[in-house]
Amino acid sequence: MFKKQHLVLAIAASLIASGTQALETSIVLKNETASMVKDGLRNGEKTFKADTTGEGKGVYKFENTAQFFLNDDIGENSSWHGEFKFTRDSKAVDGYDGHMNMSQQDYLRELYVDTQAGDWDLRIGKQQVVWGTADGIKLLDMINPTDFREFNQNAPADARIPVWMVNAEKYLDNGANVQVIASLAEKNVIPGLNASGDPGHPFTMMGVDSITGEVDGFLHVTPALAGVASTFDFAANNGGFATTSSTTSTALSGFTGLTVDGFANNSNAASGGGYYVVYDINSSGDAQQTGAMLSYGQQVTYTSAALASMGITTPTNFYTSAAGQTFTYKYDGTTITNTSATSGTSLLYGMAENGATGYTTYANNGVTNLTDPVYSLTVPDAAFEYMPMATFATFNTFAEMTTKYISDDSDKTRGNLAFRFKNTTANGLNYSFNYAYRADSNPYIDLYYRDKSSGERLSVEYVKAGNAFGLPVSSATASGVGTVQGTLITADQIPTTITSLTYAQASAAVGTDLAWYYAGQATNAVTTLVRDSAGHYYGKRAWGHNATVNPYNDIEMVFEEKANRVHNIGGSFDFAFDTEATPVVIRGEWLYTKDEMTPVIDKRILAVGDLANSLTMRKADTFKYVIGADVNVLTDMMVSGQFIQIRNLDYVDTQRTCTTQLGSSVDCSTYTADMATLSMSNQMQRAEENKEFYTLFLSKPFGDSGEGRWNNIFLYEEGGGKWNRFDVEYGISDQLIGTLEYNKYFGDKNTTFGQMENASNIQIGLKYLLQ
């Protein structure tokens, strides 16, 4: 296939060949070298959960660039312009070290023709259009997407991504200006928001790292969770849980009465909690595990044949090996020799990190953020701590699940349309009205389950409790189509309080012999089920009274990157007030966006283990505005101050507290999350309904002939985040320019700018101009 970059280069060559000898060329050679100035872990750098130090100080950027600018006339009324950029950054992470299509490091940065059609001025081709003038934020400047590879540091002209468009502009008889733009839709470049996650990128935001990060990102945490589910399936399939005094488990499918909290918080062996993991000592003196985890009051009787099936062929400690003889391991106050007492927390952590005896296939070994040695629901910061009400039957649903990140670029073909009207009043007020119908440059992530083989999008169901066997669903037909056995409920009906059987209630229901196997079981816990359109329920084991492998287990959680179409309505104004000392310019911009996608976290859905539906992107209308003032003081020093506010007009905040199986209180609210900073480490941070920023910008030339200029912008973010950028540019000669830049991030680490504290850096550069 003839690639697009080959086509545009051919067009450029044709334009050069058809030009006259008036072709103007210039070249800019540039080097930028940047180093971090702080030690510590940066977002996206973790390769292991235990990492605490990160890369530390050091050069992260050694970028050499050659830019070629070409300008020429085409006949008497037209001209063309081309800009080609070749970059190599030997210190950048993979994918950012050189050319990247539709980024600030695209080979073909600009290529357009200026011409006329009647009284319209046309600029046709790849270009950038500047509508906004606000410092530190983009509002009206929405025609071109942005490359955020260095967060907010790059100058807007460099960070802006030129796109293919037809840009038509005309002046009316009264001096007003009308501009109409039809352009292709392109997305912002956001480090980490892709299938690879850009491991090691120093400017990955916490919210992005929570999606694709190797340690904290649910793209990787989810299959690790599935692996732990598979480990528990192995334990259950091998008799890991006593179901009566003489039977043990064969699968997780019937465990609708046992939740993560019911297992993990069973932690105090001294007062009748915790578990005994049963061992026997063989004739060689080696401990051999039967796999049984006995809770208080439970006991299980094994036959010699059953023990032999577990690999204990020469049991010597508790009974003779006469055929058919049995032995009962007890945990009911009677001392049990050669067993190990442990807490539920330790068992959960051990099985998640190390696997089970004889089954270490999915041992996590601290690679992803699954659980901690200390299980805490008060301040959750690991995956299992966010799903305390998930049943072990839910583990059966997701034990075979994998994940996949895909990108939907179909909206590019629809294009964007934008319009601006700009005018000046008789008293000198400049104003504009702007409108755009476009694909939002900020992509969003759509999470859902699908069948990996067929691609069918699967449905989610919530089932409260189960039948007499604890099954939430059973296979009622030979084809495997399931029938719900518990109570089918909606997400809004998920209980906020999990109730459990007392020993007295269990004794009255099933008798004292079985009471210890029913006491403490949840009566209304919710199991998350996934099914296809034909009614097949997915899971590792068949949903029935056996432990056969379910043929419907090819489940995949998809992270699909999409662009949502939005309406943007905005405007701007500026007005100069004459004073005795110097004019003061008051300016402002505003933007109303309809149907912007914002993240909403539902912690109640997350608590029952449904990851895909716990984080949804919902349409919301937003209103953003900037009010600023500019003035010159102290001999050509420009001072500019701004107030910025971002208002979410459809903000979600439903406060809710849930009570788990063992009586712990957990936050299970539903709220709009902060896309930039939400993380397991900060309890999936809430967004502000009205977020405010303040900026102060200073700029002043220096040198005998004004050959240098320094600039400083300071930004304060509501919540305590701060950013200060100081930069200097100095013309050493007519052709050689030196640059210096220092970016300091500080303040609360759970804010947009404060999170980058360890990415504070200093950059130096040299530019050489050839005409």
Order of alpha helices (4+ residues) and beta strands (2+ residues): alpha-beta-beta-beta-beta-beta-alpha-beta-beta-alpha-alpha-alpha-beta-beta-beta-alpha-beta-beta-alpha-alpha-beta-beta-beta-beta-beta-beta-beta-beta-alpha-alpha-beta-beta-beta-beta-alpha-alpha-beta-beta-beta-beta-beta-beta-beta-beta-beta-beta-beta
